[in-house]
């Protein structure tokens, strides 16, 4: 017969479920996440202001044509793609926290300098520099997350930061309404200068990060000498072996990771569907009012803020990351087909159908982000965390560059068939990512035990 003491010991202790504010307090108790959240909250408000007024500033204030504005934004994205890998590579050789701080300050100052732009060339130069510096800082920040958190906390940190980003951009868009309402060149320039300075100021919390988030120091290849001046052969050989091992760990030699990045970049084109495809489809092929584009943006932001963190739980597990990505693929296929079905419907019916598609699209975005973050961290070599995150970021940048071309060539040009083809592309990419995650989990000691 069990004693009362032993019986009591066997009763499981169920911890009460924490409320929203308690969970937020737990997150902010982590000094690394607290610094990143503080920096993100401030800087992304400035970025939100800038995103809301950029195109109108180019076309209505500076006098650029629509084509010139598109070239400026495209070149900025191209520079960002190159800088993404460079930022990760630098974060493996230098202090990631100092790099992130320095380049975010530079990116913010470049944004502020837009206030003095007066022609196409100056806009192109500043956009290129701003995109370049911002992408370097973003990749270095990803390296900080990779090194600053335990495996099960990395995706959670990314999810928290993405939630903060969405809230801050929404707040920034509200501030941008000042310039949009006044409509004067002075108002635009003042708001843009303030937004850029806010982005630069937002990097200050990063100075609170410690050296623990930086890459560990490595041995130098220079000949190591003893106290008597002779060359220490063993130390020199050890340094050479370390350098050789370092080069072998390059993400460019990791075919599995490169394939995962390529497929994630393809799926990342779903942002292009939201930014380009849906607005054009609504205005050109449906009876729905143009204001629905803004409504969809509000719905998207709200759902991301509410569900991104919960949906990211457990995606540090390779199998879970693969499964949520596969679900996202099916949701994108459904969203594409439903978007297409809105064409030719009565106005209110078209609005309802498009909103249903937008909700499916948003959950596909949420799940795909959670899955890709988990895989980008767990499939990476921790020794070269910066370079791996740089390659992953570069893939997304290239996907963003290709998205307008692909979306226009399929959905916008071909209608229903084009939307089905586009949805099939997303599903195929998701299936590929799922297969990579499944095989990686089966091959790893931890994954095989799941």
C-alpha positions in Angstrom: 0.0 0.0 0.0 1.3 3.4 -0.9 1.9 5.9 1.8 0.1 9.2 1.6 3.5 11.0 1.0 4.4 8.8 -2.0 0.9 9.1 -3.5 1.1 12.8 -3.2 4.5 12.7 -5.0 2.9 10.9 -8.0 0.2 13.5 -8.6 1.3 15.7 -11.5 1.6 19.4 -10.9 -0.3 21.3 -13.5 0.9 24.9 -13.9 -1.8 27.4 -14.5 -2.0 28.8 -18.0 -0.3 32.2 -18.2 -2.2 35.1 -19.6 -1.1 37.4 -22.4 0.5 40.0 -20.2 2.3 37.3 -18.2 3.7 35.8 -21.4 4.8 39.2 -22.6 6.6 39.8 -19.3 8.3 36.4 -19.5 9.5 37.3 -23.0 10.8 40.7 -22.0 12.7 39.2 -19.1 15.2 37.8 -21.6 17.8 40.6 -22.0 18.5 39.6 -25.6 14.9 39.5 -26.7 14.2 42.7 -24.7 16.9 44.6 -26.6 15.7 43.3 -30.0 12.1 44.1 -29.3 12.9 47.6 -28.1 15.0 48.2 -31.2 12.4 46.7 -33.6 9.5 48.6 -32.1 11.0 52.0 -32.6 12.8 51.4 -35.9 9.8 49.7 -37.6 7.6 52.7 -36.7 9.9 54.8 -38.8 9.9 52.1 -41.6 6.1 52.1 -41.5 6.0 55.8 -42.1 8.4 55.5 -45.0 6.6 52.6 -46.7 3.3 54.4 -46.6 4.6 57.6 -48.3 7.5 56.4 -50.5 5.7 55.8 -53.8 3.6 58.9 -53.6 6.6 61.0 -52.6 8.5 59.7 -55.7 5.6 60.3 -58.1 3.7 63.4 -56.7 6.5 65.4 -55.1 9.7 64.5 -56.9 7.9 64.0 -60.2 9.2 60.5 -61.1 7.2 58.4 -63.5 5.6 55.2 -62.4 8.3 53.3 -64.3 11.1 55.3 -62.7 9.7 54.7 -59.2 9.5 50.9 -60.0 13.2 50.9 -61.1 14.2 52.7 -57.9 12.4 50.1 -55.7 13.7 47.2 -57.8 17.3 48.3 -57.7 17.0 48.8 -53.9 15.7 45.2 -53.6 18.5 43.9 -55.8 21.1 45.6 -53.6 19.4 44.1 -50.6 19.8 40.6 -52.0 23.5 41.0 -52.4 23.8 42.5 -49.0 21.9 39.7 -47.2 24.7 37.2 -47.6 27.4 39.8 -46.9 25.7 40.7 -43.6 25.7 37.1 -42.5 29.3 36.6 -43.6 30.5 39.7 -41.7 28.6 38.5 -38.6 30.8 35.3 -38.6 33.9 37.4 -38.6 33.1 40.5 -36.6 30.8 41.5 -33.8 27.2 40.9 -34.9 25.8 43.3 -32.4 28.1 46.2 -33.5 27.5 45.4 -37.2 23.7 45.5 -36.7 23.8 48.7 -34.7 26.2 50.4 -37.2 24.4 49.4 -40.4 20.9 50.1 -39.0 22.1 53.7 -38.1 23.4 54.1 -41.6 20.2 52.7 -43.2 18.1 55.1 -41.1 20.3 58.1 -42.1 19.9 57.1 -45.7 16.1 57.1 -45.3 16.2 60.5 -43.7 18.3 61.8 -46.6 15.3 61.0 -48.9 14.0 64.3 -47.7 16.6 66.1 -49.9 16.0 64.0 -53.0 15.1 66.0 -56.1 15.5 63.7 -59.1 15.7 60.1 -60.3 19.5 59.6 -59.9 19.6 60.8 -56.3 16.6 58.7 -55.4 18.2 55.7 -57.1 21.5 56.1 -55.2 19.8 56.6 -51.8 17.4 53.7 -52.3 20.3 51.4 -53.2 22.4 52.5 -50.2 19.4 52.2 -47.8 18.4 48.8 -49.1 22.0 47.6 -48.9 22.6 48.7 -45.3 19.2 47.6 -44.1 19.7 44.1 -45.5 23.2 43.8 -44.0 21.8 44.8 -40.6 18.9 42.3 -41.0 21.2 39.3 -41.7 23.5 40.3 -38.8 20.4 40.4 -36.6 19.4 36.9 -37.7 22.9 35.7 -36.6 22.2 37.3 -33.2 19.0 35.3 -32.9 20.7 32.1 -34.0 23.4 32.5 -31.3 21.5 34.4 -28.6 18.7 31.8 -28.0 18.4 28.1 -27.4 17.1 26.0 -30.2 13.5 25.9 -29.0 13.5 29.7 -28.4 14.8 30.9 -31.8 11.6 30.6 -33.8 9.7 32.1 -30.9 12.0 35.1 -30.9 11.5 35.6 -34.6 7.7 35.3 -34.2 7.7 37.9 -31.4 9.8 40.2 -33.5 7.6 39.8 -36.5 4.5 40.6 -34.4 6.2 43.7 -33.0 7.2 44.6 -36.6 3.6 44.4 -37.8 2.2 46.5 -35.0 4.9 49.1 -35.4 4.5 49.4 -39.2 0.8 49.9 -38.6 1.5 52.7 -36.1 3.9 54.2 -38.5 1.4 54.1 -41.3 -0.9 56.0 -39.1 1.7 58.7 -38.6 2.2 58.9 -42.3 -1.4 60.0 -42.7 -0.2 63.5 -41.6 1.8 63.9 -44.8 -0.8 62.3 -46.9 -3.5 64.6 -45.5 -1.5 67.8 -45.9 -0.2 66.7 -49.3 2.6 69.4 -49.4 6.2 68.8 -50.3 7.3 70.2 -47.0 5.0 67.8 -45.1 6.3 64.8 -47.0 10.0 65.8 -46.5 9.5 66.5 -42.8 7.8 63.2 -42.2 10.4 61.3 -44.2 13.3 62.9 -42.3 11.6 62.1 -39.0 11.0 58.5 -40.1 14.6 58.0 -41.0 15.9 59.5 -37.8 13.5 57.3 -35.9 14.9 54.2 -37.6 18.4 55.3 -36.7 17.4 56.0 -33.1 15.7 52.6 -32.8 19.1 50.9 -33.1 20.3 52.2 -29.7 18.9 49.4 -27.6 21.2 47.0 -29.5 24.1 48.5 -27.6 22.8 46.6 -24.5 23.5 43.3 -26.1 26.6 41.4 -24.8 29.4 39.7 -26.6 27.6 36.3 -26.1 25.6 36.9 -29.3 28.8 37.4 -31.3 30.7 34.6 -33.2 33.4 32.8 -31.1 36.9 34.0 -31.9 39.0 31.8 -34.2 42.7 31.1 -34.4 44.6 33.2 -36.9 46.6 31.6 -39.7 49.7 33.7 -39.1 52.7 31.6 -37.8 52.5 31.1 -34.1 55.8 31.6 -32.3 57.0 30.4 -28.9 58.7 32.5 -26.3 62.1 31.7 -27.8 61.0 33.0 -31.2 60.7 29.6 -33.0 57.5 28.6 -34.8 55.1 26.5 -32.8 54.4 23.8 -35.4 51.5 22.2 -33.4 49.7 25.5 -32.9 50.2 26.5 -36.5 48.8 23.1 -37.7 45.9 23.4 -35.4 45.1 26.9 -36.7 45.3 25.7 -40.3 43.0 22.7 -39.6 40.5 25.1 -37.9 40.6 27.3 -41.0 40.2 24.4 -43.3 37.2 23.1 -41.3 35.7 26.6 -41.3 35.8 26.7 -45.1 34.2 23.3 -45.4 31.3 24.5 -43.3 30.3 27.1 -45.9 26.6 27.2 -46.7 27.4 27.2 -50.4 28.6 23.5 -50.0 25.5 22.5 -48.2 23.2 21.3 -51.0 20.3 20.5 -48.7 20.3 23.9 -47.2 20.6 25.7 -50.6 17.6 23.7 -51.9 15.6 24.5 -48.8 16.5 28.2 -49.3 15.5 28.1 -53.0 12.1 26.5 -52.2 11.5 28.9 -49.4 12.3 31.8 -51.8 9.7 30.4 -54.2 7.1 30.2 -51.5 8.1 33.6 -50.3 6.7 35.0 -53.6 3.3 34.8 -51.8 4.2 38.3 -50.4 4.3 39.4 -54.0 0.8 38.0 -54.5 -0.4 40.2 -51.6 1.4 43.3 -52.6 0.9 43.2 -56.4 -1.3 40.4 -57.5 -4.3 40.9 -55.3 -4.6 44.7 -55.7 -4.3 44.4 -59.5 -6.8 41.5 -59.6 -9.3 43.5 -57.5 -9.1 46.6 -59.6 -8.9 45.0 -63.0 -10.9 41.8 -62.8 -13.5 42.1 -60.1 -16.4 44.4 -59.1 -15.0 44.8 -55.6 -14.1 48.4 -54.6 -10.5 49.5 -54.3 -10.8 50.2 -50.6 -10.9 46.4 -50.1 -7.1 46.4 -50.6 -6.8 48.4 -47.4 -9.3 46.2 -45.6 -7.2 43.1 -46.6 -4.1 44.7 -45.2 -5.8 45.4 -41.9 -7.1 41.8 -41.7 -3.6 40.4 -42.5 -1.9 42.6 -39.9 -4.5 41.7 -37.3 -4.3 38.0 -37.9 -0.4 38.0 -37.9 -0.3 39.9 -34.6 -2.7 37.4 -33.0 -1.6 34.1 -34.4 2.1 34.3 -35.4 3.5 33.5 -32.0 1.1 30.6 -31.2 1.6 29.2 -34.7 5.3 29.2 -34.3 5.4 26.9 -31.2 7.3 23.7 -31.8 8.6 24.5 -35.2 12.2 24.1 -34.0 11.2 20.4 -34.5 12.1 19.6 -38.1 9.0 17.4 -38.5 6.7 20.1 -37.2 8.3 22.7 -39.4 7.8 20.5 -42.4 4.2 19.8 -41.6 3.2 23.4 -41.1 4.9 24.3 -44.3 2.9 21.7 -46.2 -0.3 23.0 -44.7 0.7 26.4 -45.8 1.1 25.1 -49.3 -2.4 23.7 -49.4 -3.8 27.0 -48.0 -2.0 29.0 -50.7 -3.4 26.7 -53.4 -6.9 27.3 -51.9 -6.3 31.0 -51.6 -5.2 31.3 -55.3 -8.2 29.4 -56.6 -10.7 31.4 -54.4 -9.1 34.7 -55.5 -9.7 33.7 -59.1 -13.3 32.8 -58.5 -14.1 36.4 -57.4 -13.9 37.5 -61.0 -17.3 38.4 -62.5 -19.3 38.0 -59.2 -21.7 40.6 -57.9 -19.9 43.2 -55.7 -20.8 42.0 -52.3 -20.3 38.3 -53.2 -16.9 39.2 -54.7 -16.0 41.0 -51.5 -16.9 38.0 -49.3 -15.0 35.6 -51.6 -11.9 37.7 -51.7 -11.9 38.1 -47.9 -12.1 34.3 -47.5 -9.1 34.0 -49.8 -7.3 36.7 -47.9 -7.8 34.8 -44.6 -6.5 31.6 -46.1 -3.6 33.5 -47.6 -2.7 35.1 -44.3 -2.6 31.8 -42.4 -0.5 30.3 -45.2 1.9 33.3 -44.6 1.9 32.7 -40.9 2.6 29.0 -41.1 5.1 29.2 -43.9 7.1 31.8 -42.0 7.1 29.7 -38.8 8.2 26.6 -40.7 10.9 28.4 -42.7 12.4 30.0 -39.6 12.6 26.7 -37.9 14.3 25.0 -40.8 16.6 28.0 -41.4 18.0 27.6 -37.9 17.9 23.9 -37.4 19.4 22.9 -40.7 22.2 25.4 -40.4 25.7 24.7 -39.2 25.9 26.6 -35.9 29.6 27.3 -36.5 28.7 29.4 -39.5 25.3 30.7 -38.3 25.8 34.1 -39.8 26.7 32.9 -43.3 23.8 30.4 -43.3 21.3 33.1 -42.2 22.7 35.4 -44.9 22.1 32.8 -47.6 18.6 32.3 -46.3 17.9 36.0 -46.3 19.3 36.4 -49.8 17.0 33.7 -51.1 14.0 35.6 -49.8 15.3 38.8 -51.4 15.7 37.1 -54.8 12.2 35.6 -54.4 10.8 39.1 -53.8 12.6 40.3 -57.0 11.1 37.5 -59.1 7.6 37.7 -57.6 6.2 40.6 -59.7 7.3 38.9 -62.9 5.9 35.5 -61.9 2.6 36.8 -60.5 2.0 39.0 -63.5 2.8 36.2 -66.0 0.4 33.8 -64.3 -2.5 35.2 -62.3 -2.8 38.6 -63.9 -2.2 37.6 -67.5 -4.0 34.2 -67.6 -6.8 34.6 -65.1 -8.2 31.4 -63.5 -5.7 29.1 -65.1 -2.9 31.4 -64.1 -4.1 31.5 -60.5 -4.2 27.7 -60.5 -0.7 27.5 -61.9 0.5 30.0 -59.3 -1.1 28.0 -56.5 0.4 24.8 -57.9 3.9 26.5 -57.7 3.4 27.3 -54.1 2.2 23.8 -53.3 5.1 22.2 -55.1 7.6 24.3 -53.2 5.9 23.4 -49.9 6.0 19.7 -50.7 9.7 20.0 -51.5 10.4 21.7 -48.2 8.3 19.1 -46.3 10.3 16.3 -47.9 13.6 18.0 -46.9 12.4 18.4 -43.4 11.2 14.9 -43.1 14.4 13.4 -44.4 16.5 15.6 -42.2 14.5 14.6 -39.1 14.9 10.9 -40.0 18.6 11.3 -40.5 19.3 13.2 -37.2 19.6 11.4 -33.8 17.0 13.8 -32.3 14.7 13.7 -35.3 14.7 9.9 -35.4 13.4 9.8 -31.9 10.5 12.0 -32.5 
